[in-house]
Amino acid sequence: MKVTVIGAGAVGASCAEYIAMKNFCSEIVLVDIQEGLAEGKAMDLMQTASLNHFDTIISGCTNSYEPTKDSDVIIIASGVPRKPGMTREELVGINATIVKDVISSALQYSKNPILIVVSNPLDTMTFLAHKVSGLPNNRIIGMGGALDSARFKYRLAESLKAPISDIDGMVIGAHSDTGMVPLISKATRNGVPVSHFLTNEQQEYVIKETKVGGATLTKLLGTSAWYAPGAAVASIVHAIACDLKKIYPCSTLLEGEYNTFNVCVGVPVIIGKNGIESIVDIPLTEDEKTAFDNAVLAVKDIYKDLKV
């Protein structure tokens, strides 16, 4: 499998690193507009290959998409990173122009890849990818829910004082501080509902901290996080490459599922060799359904700023 990562900043480089370390991919190409950045990151990563025991070949290039020819998966990690105090929605005008340009350039050399969108605001950029790429719906995936669910499980394990391998949980809705819907009613520890262990107050704390997970890290780091986003992308690419049929919440174009039409938002999907193999329509509580519908309305409101 050949994977291209567009954007060789911290998130893009982490995507490449985690994909390489899983050792299922033959080639990764990093692309960036900053002279030498992608080449330098690729060289640095390749010098870890003997230490981390992977055989994936990583290369980099500046402002050229020809080396990405015939990519199976293209990861869109380019754009302006989120700064402290900045909402994901404030990024839309700048990043929409960037995302349109890189998709158009990449598709000149790869005719039917699977696109994984990481750029923020993620649900809006995923919708934009549908509008400008011409690819089938199943071949466009927004990463957000996979990352948000990992953060949800982290907070659950923290509150439960349990190994994170015991924890199962999922976040749907929008990849934004106000649009996430952590499904606390379905979260479990080894199959036991977390409500058996956590008080209502503790559950509310987990939900609140999950929803501001990105903002918390941005405040601490001074920029967006990169390790967990990179790991989330790598897990999705792994599921595609090995046809694992894994369920991840991902932003996808809904056309009636969850009684929602013509909007990209996070829902559980089955990921395999064709990208999104199917959308899993799960029952929601009344509160979860209300929160999900509000997230959809908020995402749709941002679409007015898109010029497509």
C-alpha positions in Angstrom: 0.0 0.0 0.0 1.1 3.5 -0.8 0.1 6.4 1.5 0.5 10.1 0.9 0.4 12.5 3.8 -0.2 16.1 2.7 1.1 18.4 5.4 4.4 17.5 7.1 3.8 19.4 10.4 3.5 17.7 13.7 0.2 15.9 12.9 1.3 14.8 9.4 4.6 13.6 10.7 2.9 11.7 13.5 0.6 10.0 11.0 3.6 8.9 9.0 5.4 7.7 12.1 2.6 5.6 13.5 1.7 4.1 10.1 5.3 3.1 9.5 5.6 1.6 13.0 2.6 -0.7 12.3 4.7 -2.0 9.4 1.7 -2.8 7.0 2.5 -0.1 4.4 5.1 -0.3 1.7 5.5 3.4 1.0 4.7 6.8 2.6 5.2 10.1 0.8 5.2 13.3 2.8 4.3 16.6 1.0 4.6 20.1 2.3 4.9 23.7 0.9 7.8 24.6 3.2 11.1 23.9 1.5 12.9 20.9 2.9 10.4 20.2 5.7 8.9 17.1 4.3 12.3 15.8 3.1 13.8 16.4 6.5 11.0 14.8 8.4 11.1 11.8 6.1 14.9 11.4 6.6 14.6 11.7 10.3 11.8 9.0 10.4 13.8 6.7 8.1 16.7 6.8 10.5 14.4 5.3 13.2 13.5 2.3 10.9 16.2 0.0 12.1 15.5 0.9 15.7 11.7 0.6 15.4 11.9 -2.5 13.1 9.8 -1.3 10.2 10.5 -1.7 6.4 8.2 1.1 5.2 9.9 3.5 2.9 9.3 7.2 3.8 10.1 10.0 1.4 9.4 13.7 1.3 8.9 16.4 -1.4 8.2 20.1 -1.5 5.3 21.5 -3.6 5.3 18.5 -6.0 2.6 15.9 -6.2 4.2 13.7 -8.9 5.9 11.5 -6.3 2.4 10.7 -4.8 1.3 9.0 -8.1 -1.0 6.1 -7.6 -1.5 6.5 -3.9 -4.0 4.2 -2.3 -4.7 6.5 0.6 -4.2 10.3 0.8 -4.3 12.0 4.2 -5.2 15.7 4.2 -3.3 17.1 7.2 -2.5 20.5 5.7 -3.8 23.9 6.8 -3.4 26.4 9.6 -3.2 24.8 13.1 -5.6 25.8 15.8 -4.2 28.5 18.2 -5.2 29.1 21.8 -8.6 30.7 22.0 -9.4 29.9 18.4 -12.4 27.7 17.6 -12.2 25.1 14.8 -15.0 27.1 13.1 -12.8 30.2 12.8 -10.4 28.2 10.7 -12.9 27.5 7.9 -12.1 30.4 5.5 -8.3 29.8 5.4 -8.3 26.1 5.5 -11.0 25.6 2.8 -8.8 27.3 0.2 -5.9 25.1 1.2 -7.9 21.8 1.3 -9.4 22.5 -2.1 -6.0 23.1 -3.7 -4.3 20.1 -2.2 -7.2 17.7 -3.2 -7.2 19.0 -6.7 -3.4 18.7 -7.0 -3.3 15.2 -5.5 -6.1 13.8 -7.6 -4.1 14.7 -10.8 -1.8 11.8 -9.9 -4.1 9.3 -8.0 -7.4 8.6 -9.6 -9.4 6.7 -7.0 -7.7 7.0 -3.6 -9.3 6.9 -0.2 -9.2 10.4 1.3 -8.8 10.8 5.1 -9.5 14.4 6.2 -7.7 15.7 9.3 -7.7 19.5 8.6 -10.1 21.6 10.8 -12.9 22.4 11.0 -12.9 18.7 10.2 -16.6 18.0 9.5 -16.7 21.0 7.2 -13.5 20.1 5.4 -14.8 16.5 4.9 -18.0 18.0 3.3 -15.8 20.2 1.1 -13.8 17.1 0.0 -17.1 15.5 -1.1 -18.0 18.6 -3.1 -14.6 19.1 -4.9 -13.1 15.6 -5.3 -15.8 13.7 -7.2 -14.9 10.5 -5.3 -17.6 8.1 -4.1 -18.9 8.8 -0.6 -17.3 5.7 0.9 -13.9 6.9 -0.1 -13.9 10.1 1.9 -13.4 9.7 5.7 -13.2 12.4 8.4 -11.0 11.3 11.2 -12.6 13.2 14.1 -14.7 10.7 15.9 -11.9 8.1 16.2 -9.8 10.7 18.0 -12.6 12.0 20.2 -13.4 8.4 21.2 -9.8 7.8 22.2 -10.0 11.0 24.4 -13.3 9.8 25.9 -11.8 6.4 26.8 -8.8 8.2 28.4 -11.2 10.2 30.6 -13.3 7.2 31.4 -10.2 5.2 32.5 -9.0 8.1 34.5 -12.2 8.4 36.4 -12.6 4.6 36.8 -9.0 4.2 37.8 -9.0 1.3 35.4 -6.7 0.0 32.7 -7.7 1.7 29.4 -7.8 -1.7 27.8 -10.9 -2.4 29.9 -12.7 0.6 28.5 -15.0 0.8 25.5 -16.7 4.1 24.5 -17.7 6.1 21.5 -18.2 9.8 20.6 -20.4 10.8 17.7 -21.5 14.2 16.4 -19.3 17.0 15.3 -15.5 17.3 15.9 -15.9 20.5 17.9 -16.0 21.5 21.5 -19.8 22.1 21.4 -20.8 19.4 18.9 -19.3 16.2 20.4 -21.8 13.6 21.8 -20.0 11.2 24.1 -22.3 8.2 24.4 -21.9 7.7 28.1 -25.1 5.4 28.1 -23.2 2.9 25.9 -19.7 3.2 27.6 -18.6 0.0 29.4 -15.8 -1.5 31.5 -15.4 -5.1 30.3 -19.0 -5.1 29.2 -20.3 -3.6 32.4 -22.0 -0.1 32.0 -19.8 2.6 33.5 -22.9 3.8 35.3 -22.4 0.8 37.6 -19.1 2.4 38.8 -19.4 6.2 38.3 -21.9 8.6 39.9 -23.9 11.0 37.7 -21.5 13.7 38.7 -18.5 11.7 37.7 -20.1 10.8 34.3 -20.8 14.5 33.7 -17.2 15.3 34.4 -16.1 12.7 31.9 -18.4 14.1 29.2 -17.3 17.7 29.9 -13.6 17.0 29.8 -14.0 14.9 26.6 -15.8 17.7 24.8 -13.0 20.2 25.6 -10.2 17.7 25.1 -8.8 19.5 22.1 -9.1 22.9 23.6 -7.4 21.7 26.8 -4.4 20.4 24.9 -4.2 23.5 22.7 -4.1 25.7 25.9 -1.3 23.5 27.4 0.7 23.1 24.2 0.1 26.4 22.5 -1.0 24.6 19.3 -3.1 21.5 18.3 -2.2 18.1 19.6 -0.4 15.6 17.3 0.3 12.2 18.9 -3.3 11.1 19.4 -4.5 12.5 16.0 -1.6 10.7 14.3 -2.5 7.4 16.1 -6.1 7.8 15.2 -5.3 8.2 11.5 -2.9 5.3 11.6 -5.6 3.0 13.0 -8.0 4.0 10.2 -5.3 3.4 7.5 -4.5 0.0 9.1 -8.2 -1.0 9.0 -8.2 -0.1 5.3 -4.9 -1.8 4.4 -5.7 -5.0 6.1 -9.5 -5.0 5.5 -10.2 -5.3 9.2 -13.8 -4.3 9.2 -13.2 -2.2 12.3 -15.9 0.1 13.7 -14.7 3.7 14.2 -16.8 6.8 14.6 -15.9 8.9 11.6 -17.2 11.9 9.8 -19.1 10.8 6.7 -21.8 12.1 4.4 -25.2 11.2 5.7 -28.0 10.7 3.3 -30.9 9.6 5.5 -29.0 7.8 8.3 -29.8 9.2 11.7 -32.6 11.1 9.9 -30.0 13.4 8.6 -29.3 14.5 5.0 -26.5 16.2 3.1 -24.2 16.8 6.1 -20.9 15.3 7.2 -20.8 14.4 10.9 -19.4 11.7 13.0 -21.2 8.3 13.3 -20.0 4.8 13.7 -18.9 3.2 10.4 -17.2 -0.1 9.4 -13.8 0.5 7.9 -12.3 -1.9 5.4 -10.5 -2.1 2.1 -13.1 0.1 0.3 -13.0 2.8 3.0 -16.4 3.1 4.6 -18.0 -0.3 4.1 -21.2 0.7 5.9 -22.7 3.2 8.3 -23.9 1.7 11.6 -27.2 3.3 12.6 -27.5 2.8 16.4 -30.3 3.8 18.7 -29.7 7.0 20.8 -31.3 8.2 24.0 -33.5 11.3 23.8 -30.7 13.5 25.2 -28.2 12.0 22.8 -30.5 12.5 19.8 -31.1 16.1 20.8 -27.4 16.7 21.2 -26.7 15.0 17.8 -29.3 17.0 16.0 -27.9 20.3 17.5 -24.5 19.3 16.3 -25.8 18.7 12.8 -27.4 22.2 12.8 -24.2 23.8 14.0 -22.1 22.0 11.3 -24.6 23.0 8.6 -24.4 26.6 9.8 -20.7 26.7 9.0 -21.3 25.5 5.4 -22.5 29.0 4.5 -18.9 30.1 4.7 -17.8 27.6 2.1 -17.3 28.9 -1.4 -17.9 25.7 -3.5 
